[in-house]
């Protein structure tokens, strides 16, 4: 133990430590896991998305751009450059819309809201290892396009954060 006296004359007791242990702090963090590979979102045949929304809204574009934006820092989700790259990847992310309601009326609402439910699956070697359904609702925004684009951004953030929390 070392005794140090400060300016006011008080003695301060400090534990002696080598300079090397103070300057060279070992990191205990493990390397970041490999990201999950996903295909860019596009509307599927037979989905219940209204044709008007497909034609007029930027839902798919906002969703894809938001996944890129939120995953840039975390690198938990990376879009495949081709369908071959996606098919050959060991760690895959599959997310789709399970339920779509762009005009939802609930009690006491002055205007409709939107509710989309996303189905998110993480696959390793083709086997589903984790999955969840995430309903996202908003009443903010004027018009269906504004609402579903806000939902797209929220869904992208959820997918990136949720995927990053899984220890697989």
N, C-alpha and C positions, 0 to 999 in steps of 0.2 A: 504494500500500500504506500502511496506517495502522499505527502502532506504539502499542500499549496496554500500560500498566504495571499489573500487578495488585498487590494488597496486599503480597505478599512481595518485591516489587521485581523480579520477573522480567518480561522484556519478552515480550509476545505479539504476533505479527504477524497482522494481519487484512486481508483484502481489502476495500477500500472498496466499498460498494454504496449505491445510492440508496434512500432510505426508501420510495419508491414501489414499487420492485421487491421489497422485503421484505414490504410490506403487501399488495400486489396480485399474488397468485400466479395466473397464468392456468391454468385447468383444461384438461387435454388429453383428458379423457374424452369420448367420443362419446355422443350421446343414446341412450338405451335403445331397442332395436328394438321394433317393434310386437309385442304379445303374439299368440300363436296362439289361435284360437277353437276350443273343444271343446264337444261336447254332453255332458251329464251321463251317466255310465255307467249302463247298464241291461242286464239280461240279454237276449240275442238268441235268436230262435227257432233251434233246432238246435244250440245250444251244448252242451257236454258237462258242464254244471254240474248236479250232482244236485239233484233237486227238493227234497229235504230241506234242503239248504244254502240254496236260494232262499227256502224258507218260514221257516227258523229263524234264519239268520244275517243280520247287518247288513253284509255285505261291500260291497254297492253303496253304502250310506249312508256307511260309513267311508271308502271310496275317494273319493267326491265331497267329503266334508267335509275330508279330508286334502289333496286337491288345492287346495281353497280356502285352507286354512291355510298350506301351504307356498308357494303362489303369491302370498299377500298381500304379501309383502315384495319378491319378485322381479318379479312381474307378467309372467311368461312365458307363463302359461296363464290364460285367462279363459273362463268358461262362457257360452255363448250363452243369451240369454233366450228365444229361440224357434228353431224349425227354420228359419224364413225368415232370421233373422240368421246362423245357421250357414252356410246355403246361399249367402248373398250375400257372406260374408267371403272375403277374398283369402288369408289365412293360416289354415290349418286344422290341427288336431291330431286324429288318429284313433288311439285306443288300444282294443285289444280283448284278450280272453283267447284265446291260441292253444292252450293246453293246460292242463287242470285235473286235478289229482290231490290230492284232499283227504285221502286216507289212503295215504301212501306208506311202505312198509316197506323199510328199507335194512339191510344187515348190521350186527349188533351193537346194534340199536335196541331199547330196552325198550318203547317205544310208537311209534305211527306219526307220521310228519311230514306236511307238506303241501308240494306243489310246484305253482306256477302259473307259466306262461310267458306273458308279455305281448308283444303285437305293437304297436309304436308307429311311427306314420308321420306325418311332417310334409309337408303339401301347400301349395304356393303356386300359385294359379290352377288348382287341380284336379290338378296334377301332383305326384307323389311326388318330393320332393327329398332326403329323408333318411328312413331307416327302420332299426329295430333290433328284435331280439327279446331280451327280458330274462327269464331264469328266476329266480324268487325262491323260496327254500325256507326253511322253518322247522320245527323240532322242538319249539319252546317253546310252552307253552300246553296246557291240558287240553281236549281236544275239538276237533273240526274247526272250529267257529265261532271259537274263540279264535285258532287258528292262521291261518285265512284272513283274519281281521280284522287281524292283525299284518302279514300279507303285503300287504293292501290299503294300509296306511299306508306301508310300505316302497316299494310300487310307485308311490304318489302322489309320494313324495319323489323317486324316481328320475326319473319323468316330468318333473317341474318342473325339476330340476337339469339333466337331459340336454337338455331343450328350450332352457334358458337358455344352454347351452354352444355351441349351434349358431349359427354366424354366417351367417345367411341374410337 
